[in-house]
Amino acid sequence: MNKIVLTMASLRIMSGSIELIAAILMLRLATIEKALLVNATLALVGPLVLLTTTTIGLVGIAEKLSYGKLLWIIVGVCCLFIGIIKK
């Protein structure tokens, strides 16, 4: 199995596990204030996993892409982050 694909999949599995743990934690804490705190923490994890997974994938295919295509991918990722930050 390709190491890059395995790493990307592992990060996504870890991210999904964190989401499930956070949901269980919200249920156990049983207050809106604490659930919002847990949710705010998750808002940091999601984009970080997206950026890390995308970076690993781009490193894996960088030698196969032209500079133009690589630039478009970087612009797309930047647009995603601008959209996430500018709620």
Secondary structure as UniProt FT lines:
FT   HELIX           3..29
FT   HELIX           32..61
FT   HELIX           62..64
FT   HELIX           67..85
//
